[in-house]
Structure formats: structure tokens, C-alpha cells
Amino acid sequence: MRDLPTGPALLALARDVLLRDLLPVLPDEAALDARLVASSMAIAEREAEASAHAPPAVAGELEKFYDAEGGETASLLRRLAHDLRTGAFERSGPQDDQARQILWQLTISKLRLANPRFLAANGFR
């Protein structure tokens, strides 16, 4: 069991202090840098909350795709990356479509962490 506050909560608190208390007293030329730091903190907070693993739905799809029930997600992601680099999915068929669907799910999950406003602005939930 971890102590409270958690890492993500500490990041949120530090970001709030930066934006609410420090940004108003910083010189104008430092404001853009402070906002960049605040955005980076928000990304780190979301990543810490979500953990570094693929979402369970993607993990399940990878297991089905590679017929590797109970397979380690990280190694299945490496296998998918290798297959992509070597052109395994450049044809048109059911396996290629399934690989594209997995990539789409991964892309959306990464955008949820890195840039959720982009998703919202483009009609994704």
C-alpha cells in the first residue's frame, strides 16, 4: 500500500500551485515555459494514473491476434512492432484489418493520456 498523497495527486497539486500561484508572478517571457511545464505535469499525472501498460481491451486483442492467451502484453506489443516494421500487414485481409484495429485502439489510448483535448475536439470520447 502506498502512502498518501499518491504520485499523481502530488503532480496535480504541484501543477495547480504552478498555474495558480507562480504563473501570475513570473515575468511574461517565462509564462510560456511555465505552461509547458504544467502541460508536461498533466501528461505525467495521467500516465501515472493509467500505468505504463496497454489498456486491458488492447491486451486481450493482442492475445487473440497472436493466439497467445495469458501472454505478456509488453512482449506482444514488441512482436506487433516487429511485424509492422517488417511489413507483415501490408496486404489486404482479415489479419491486416485486425492489426489496424489494434493500432487504432493503441493510438486512441495514447491520445487519452497525451492529448485528451484533441480527442474531445474531434468527437472522440
C-alpha positions as CSV (number, residue, x, y, z in Angstrom):
1,M,0.0,0.0,0.0
2,R,1.4,3.4,-1.0
3,D,1.4,6.5,1.2
4,L,-0.9,9.3,0.5
5,P,-0.9,11.6,-1.3
6,T,-0.1,9.5,-4.4
7,G,2.3,10.4,-7.1
8,P,-0.5,11.6,-9.5
9,A,-2.0,13.6,-6.6
10,L,1.3,15.3,-5.9
11,L,1.7,16.1,-9.6
12,A,-1.8,17.7,-9.7
13,L,-1.0,19.7,-6.6
14,A,2.3,21.0,-8.0
15,R,0.7,21.8,-11.3
16,D,-2.1,23.7,-9.5
17,V,0.5,25.7,-7.5
18,L,2.5,26.5,-10.6
19,L,-0.5,27.7,-12.6
20,R,-2.4,29.4,-9.7
21,D,0.3,30.9,-7.5
22,L,3.6,31.1,-9.5
23,L,2.5,31.9,-13.1
24,P,0.9,35.2,-12.2
25,V,4.1,36.5,-10.6
26,L,6.5,35.2,-13.3
27,P,7.8,37.6,-15.9
28,D,5.9,37.4,-19.2
29,E,8.8,35.8,-21.0
30,A,8.7,32.9,-18.6
31,A,4.9,32.3,-18.9
32,L,5.1,30.0,-22.0
33,D,7.8,27.9,-20.3
34,A,5.7,27.6,-17.2
35,R,2.6,26.5,-19.2
36,L,4.8,23.9,-21.0
37,V,5.9,22.5,-17.6
38,A,2.3,22.5,-16.4
39,S,1.2,20.5,-19.5
40,S,4.1,18.1,-19.1
41,M,3.0,17.6,-15.5
42,A,-0.6,16.9,-16.6
43,I,0.6,14.2,-19.1
44,A,2.8,12.6,-16.4
45,E,-0.1,12.6,-14.0
46,R,-2.4,10.9,-16.5
47,E,0.3,8.3,-17.4
48,A,0.9,7.6,-13.7
49,E,-2.8,7.0,-13.2
50,A,-3.1,4.8,-16.2
51,S,0.2,2.9,-15.7
52,A,2.6,2.1,-18.5
53,H,0.6,-0.9,-19.7
54,A,-1.6,-1.3,-22.7
55,P,-5.3,-1.0,-21.9
56,P,-6.9,-4.3,-21.0
57,A,-9.0,-4.4,-24.2
58,V,-5.9,-4.0,-26.3
59,A,-4.1,-6.6,-24.3
60,G,-6.9,-9.0,-24.9
61,E,-7.0,-8.2,-28.6
62,L,-3.2,-8.8,-28.9
63,E,-3.6,-12.2,-27.1
64,K,-6.3,-13.2,-29.6
65,F,-4.4,-11.8,-32.6
66,Y,-1.3,-13.8,-31.7
67,D,-3.2,-16.8,-30.2
68,A,-1.2,-16.2,-27.0
69,E,-3.7,-16.5,-24.2
70,G,-2.1,-15.2,-21.0
71,G,0.8,-13.8,-23.0
72,E,2.8,-10.9,-21.6
73,T,1.4,-7.7,-23.1
74,A,4.8,-6.0,-23.4
75,S,6.2,-8.9,-25.4
76,L,3.1,-9.0,-27.6
77,L,3.5,-5.2,-28.3
78,R,7.1,-5.8,-29.2
79,R,6.0,-8.6,-31.6
80,L,3.4,-6.3,-33.2
81,A,6.0,-3.6,-33.6
82,H,8.4,-6.0,-35.2
83,D,5.7,-7.3,-37.6
84,L,4.8,-3.8,-38.5
85,R,8.5,-2.9,-39.3
86,T,8.9,-6.0,-41.4
87,G,5.8,-5.3,-43.5
88,A,3.7,-8.2,-42.3
89,F,0.5,-6.2,-42.6
90,E,0.8,-4.6,-45.9
91,R,-1.6,-6.8,-47.7
92,S,-5.4,-6.6,-47.5
93,G,-7.0,-9.2,-45.5
94,P,-8.7,-10.1,-42.2
95,Q,-5.4,-10.2,-40.2
96,D,-4.3,-6.8,-41.7
97,D,-7.6,-5.3,-40.7
98,Q,-7.3,-6.7,-37.2
99,A,-3.8,-5.3,-36.9
100,R,-5.0,-1.9,-38.0
101,Q,-7.8,-2.1,-35.4
102,I,-5.3,-2.8,-32.6
103,L,-3.2,0.1,-33.8
104,W,-6.2,2.4,-33.8
105,Q,-7.1,1.3,-30.2
106,L,-3.5,1.9,-29.1
107,T,-3.4,5.3,-30.8
108,I,-6.7,6.4,-29.1
109,S,-5.4,5.2,-25.7
110,K,-2.2,7.1,-26.1
111,L,-4.0,10.2,-27.1
112,R,-6.2,9.9,-24.0
113,L,-3.1,10.2,-22.0
114,A,-1.1,12.8,-24.0
115,N,-3.8,15.0,-25.5
116,P,-7.4,14.3,-24.4
117,R,-8.5,17.8,-25.7
118,F,-7.6,16.7,-29.2
119,L,-9.9,13.7,-28.9
120,A,-12.7,15.8,-27.5
121,A,-12.3,18.5,-30.2
122,N,-12.6,15.8,-32.8
123,G,-15.6,14.0,-31.4
124,F,-14.0,11.1,-29.6
125,R,-14.8,10.1,-26.0
